[in-house]
Amino acid sequence: MPNKISQHQPTYERGVYEFQEIARVEDGELNLARLQKDKILANQFVLTADEDGIAMFEKIYGIVPQATDTIQFRRERILNRM
């Protein structure tokens, strides 16, 4: 896991409860932002896209998926269309 916010606080703030809580909340928010960044990056490529990314590519290429299609089949169909 990346560095925590509390590691970058001045030493006089580390013992204060309010600053510890602020750092804890900011760590959680930054972690969520990192996860979203990773998801956006993965969804730009067909081979690493999740279901949302695959749906985006299907919309671009005008593909209507069937309810029984697997994610791998949908991915292969997009690659064939490309």
PyRosetta script that sets phi, psi and omega in degrees:
from pyrosetta import init, pose_from_sequence

init()
pose = pose_from_sequence("MPNKISQHQPTYERGVYEFQEIARVEDGELNLARLQKDKILANQFVLTADEDGIAMFEKIYGIVPQATDTIQFRRERILNRM")
pose.set_psi(1, 143.9)
pose.set_omega(1, -179.6)
pose.set_phi(2, -63.5)
pose.set_psi(2, 171.5)
pose.set_omega(2, 179.5)
pose.set_phi(3, -56.1)
pose.set_psi(3, 148.1)
pose.set_omega(3, 177.1)
pose.set_phi(4, -92.0)
pose.set_psi(4, 153.0)
pose.set_omega(4, -180.0)
pose.set_phi(5, -59.9)
pose.set_psi(5, -37.4)
pose.set_omega(5, -176.6)
pose.set_phi(6, -62.4)
pose.set_psi(6, -23.8)
pose.set_omega(6, 177.8)
pose.set_phi(7, -69.7)
pose.set_psi(7, -19.3)
pose.set_omega(7, -177.6)
pose.set_phi(8, -101.7)
pose.set_psi(8, -0.3)
pose.set_omega(8, 178.7)
pose.set_phi(9, -77.2)
pose.set_psi(9, 149.7)
pose.set_omega(9, 172.4)
pose.set_phi(10, -63.0)
pose.set_psi(10, 153.0)
pose.set_omega(10, -175.9)
pose.set_phi(11, -61.9)
pose.set_psi(11, -32.2)
pose.set_omega(11, -179.3)
pose.set_phi(12, -71.6)
pose.set_psi(12, -15.7)
pose.set_omega(12, 177.7)
pose.set_phi(13, -92.3)
pose.set_psi(13, -18.3)
pose.set_omega(13, -173.2)
pose.set_phi(14, -66.2)
pose.set_psi(14, -27.7)
pose.set_omega(14, -179.2)
pose.set_phi(15, -88.1)
pose.set_psi(15, -5.0)
pose.set_omega(15, -176.9)
pose.set_phi(16, -89.7)
pose.set_psi(16, 125.6)
pose.set_omega(16, -176.6)
pose.set_phi(17, -56.4)
pose.set_psi(17, -44.4)
pose.set_omega(17, -177.0)
pose.set_phi(18, -61.5)
pose.set_psi(18, -41.6)
pose.set_omega(18, 179.5)
pose.set_phi(19, -69.5)
pose.set_psi(19, -33.5)
pose.set_omega(19, 176.3)
pose.set_phi(20, -64.5)
pose.set_psi(20, -42.0)
pose.set_omega(20, 178.7)
pose.set_phi(21, -66.8)
pose.set_psi(21, -42.4)
pose.set_omega(21, 177.8)
pose.set_phi(22, -59.6)
pose.set_psi(22, -44.3)
pose.set_omega(22, 179.8)
pose.set_phi(23, -64.5)
pose.set_psi(23, -39.2)
pose.set_omega(23, 179.6)
pose.set_phi(24, -63.7)
pose.set_psi(24, -44.9)
pose.set_omega(24, 180.0)
pose.set_phi(25, -66.5)
pose.set_psi(25, -42.5)
pose.set_omega(25, 179.3)
pose.set_phi(26, -64.3)
pose.set_psi(26, -36.8)
pose.set_omega(26, 176.7)
pose.set_phi(27, -60.5)
pose.set_psi(27, -42.9)
pose.set_omega(27, 178.8)
pose.set_phi(28, -63.3)
pose.set_psi(28, -43.6)
pose.set_omega(28, -179.7)
pose.set_phi(29, -66.7)
pose.set_psi(29, -40.9)
pose.set_omega(29, 178.3)
pose.set_phi(30, -66.3)
pose.set_psi(30, -35.2)
pose.set_omega(30, 176.8)
pose.set_phi(31, -64.5)
pose.set_psi(31, -42.8)
pose.set_omega(31, 176.4)
pose.set_phi(32, -61.9)
pose.set_psi(32, -40.2)
pose.set_omega(32, 178.1)
pose.set_phi(33, -64.2)
pose.set_psi(33, -39.7)
pose.set_omega(33, 177.9)
pose.set_phi(34, -63.9)
pose.set_psi(34, -41.7)
pose.set_omega(34, 178.8)
pose.set_phi(35, -63.3)
pose.set_psi(35, -41.8)
pose.set_omega(35, 178.0)
pose.set_phi(36, -64.6)
pose.set_psi(36, -40.0)
pose.set_omega(36, 177.7)
pose.set_phi(37, -61.3)
pose.set_psi(37, -43.3)
pose.set_omega(37, 179.2)
pose.set_phi(38, -64.7)
pose.set_psi(38, -38.7)
pose.set_omega(38, 179.0)
pose.set_phi(39, -65.9)
pose.set_psi(39, -43.1)
pose.set_omega(39, 179.1)
pose.set_phi(40, -62.3)
pose.set_psi(40, -43.2)
pose.set_omega(40, 178.5)
pose.set_phi(41, -63.2)
pose.set_psi(41, -45.2)
pose.set_omega(41, -179.2)
pose.set_phi(42, -64.6)
pose.set_psi(42, -35.6)
pose.set_omega(42, -176.9)
pose.set_phi(43, -76.5)
pose.set_psi(43, -3.4)
pose.set_omega(43, 176.3)
pose.set_phi(44, -81.7)
pose.set_psi(44, -10.3)
pose.set_omega(44, -177.3)
pose.set_phi(45, -125.4)
pose.set_psi(45, 135.0)
pose.set_omega(45, -175.2)
pose.set_phi(46, -61.4)
pose.set_psi(46, -40.3)
pose.set_omega(46, -174.8)
pose.set_phi(47, -69.7)
pose.set_psi(47, -22.0)
pose.set_omega(47, -179.3)
pose.set_phi(48, -113.2)
pose.set_psi(48, 1.4)
pose.set_omega(48, -176.2)
pose.set_phi(49, -70.0)
pose.set_psi(49, 146.4)
pose.set_omega(49, 173.4)
pose.set_phi(50, -91.1)
pose.set_psi(50, -168.4)
pose.set_omega(50, -176.5)
pose.set_phi(51, -60.0)
pose.set_psi(51, -39.6)
pose.set_omega(51, 178.3)
pose.set_phi(52, -64.4)
pose.set_psi(52, -41.9)
pose.set_omega(52, 179.2)
pose.set_phi(53, -66.2)
pose.set_psi(53, -41.3)
pose.set_omega(53, 177.9)
pose.set_phi(54, -62.6)
pose.set_psi(54, -41.4)
pose.set_omega(54, 178.1)
pose.set_phi(55, -62.1)
pose.set_psi(55, -37.1)
pose.set_omega(55, 178.1)
pose.set_phi(56, -64.0)
pose.set_psi(56, -45.7)
pose.set_omega(56, 179.2)
pose.set_phi(57, -64.5)
pose.set_psi(57, -38.8)
pose.set_omega(57, 178.4)
pose.set_phi(58, -63.1)
pose.set_psi(58, -38.7)
pose.set_omega(58, 178.0)
pose.set_phi(59, -65.1)
pose.set_psi(59, -41.6)
pose.set_omega(59, 180.0)
pose.set_phi(60, -61.3)
pose.set_psi(60, -42.9)
pose.set_omega(60, -176.1)
pose.set_phi(61, -93.7)
pose.set_psi(61, 4.4)
pose.set_omega(61, 176.3)
pose.set_phi(62, 69.7)
pose.set_psi(62, 33.7)
pose.set_omega(62, 179.9)
pose.set_phi(63, -96.5)
pose.set_psi(63, 132.7)
pose.set_omega(63, 176.7)
pose.set_phi(64, -108.0)
pose.set_psi(64, 111.6)
pose.set_omega(64, -177.4)
pose.set_phi(65, -75.8)
pose.set_psi(65, 149.8)
pose.set_omega(65, 174.0)
pose.set_phi(66, -87.8)
pose.set_psi(66, 158.0)
pose.set_omega(66, -178.4)
pose.set_phi(67, -66.2)
pose.set_psi(67, -25.1)
pose.set_omega(67, -176.9)
pose.set_phi(68, -91.7)
pose.set_psi(68, -3.1)
pose.set_omega(68, -178.8)
pose.set_phi(69, -70.6)
pose.set_psi(69, 136.6)
pose.set_omega(69, 174.9)
pose.set_phi(70, -83.0)
pose.set_psi(70, 164.9)
pose.set_omega(70, 179.8)
pose.set_phi(71, -64.4)
pose.set_psi(71, -37.1)
pose.set_omega(71, 179.4)
pose.set_phi(72, -66.1)
pose.set_psi(72, -41.0)
pose.set_omega(72, 177.9)
pose.set_phi(73, -64.5)
pose.set_psi(73, -41.3)
pose.set_omega(73, 178.7)
pose.set_phi(74, -63.5)
pose.set_psi(74, -40.3)
pose.set_omega(74, 178.6)
pose.set_phi(75, -62.6)
pose.set_psi(75, -45.3)
pose.set_omega(75, 179.2)
pose.set_phi(76, -64.4)
pose.set_psi(76, -37.2)
pose.set_omega(76, 178.7)
pose.set_phi(77, -65.4)
pose.set_psi(77, -39.5)
pose.set_omega(77, 177.4)
pose.set_phi(78, -64.2)
pose.set_psi(78, -44.5)
pose.set_omega(78, 178.8)
pose.set_phi(79, -62.1)
pose.set_psi(79, -39.4)
pose.set_omega(79, 176.6)
pose.set_phi(80, -64.4)
pose.set_psi(80, -38.4)
pose.set_omega(80, 179.7)
pose.set_phi(81, -67.0)
pose.set_psi(81, -34.3)
pose.set_omega(81, 179.5)
pose.set_phi(82, -65.9)
pose.dump_pdb("model.pdb")
